[in-house]
């Protein structure tokens, strides 16, 4: 059974940085797109960034120039480097893998809190 395990969340001051990681446990092949989403209470989950198997990336306008997504396909791992963090980046961050012929997998979520 495949599970996505996230790490790297925490409390950081405005202007600080965090790096999130998400690794798949178990055998998994054909991951097309890896992505990060975030959600705050009372709002819908939104896409933060994703990266396809060729390295093409897509970012939400609110994080462009501050966040960088990358992947290590050999390790089935995706990263999100978050710089210049703002209080409005506070959310529960989820990773997502879109796998050919198997559908989507979600992580359990990791909390990011930006506060002084």
Order of alpha helices (4+ residues) and beta strands (2+ residues): beta-beta-beta-beta-beta-beta-beta-beta-beta-beta-beta
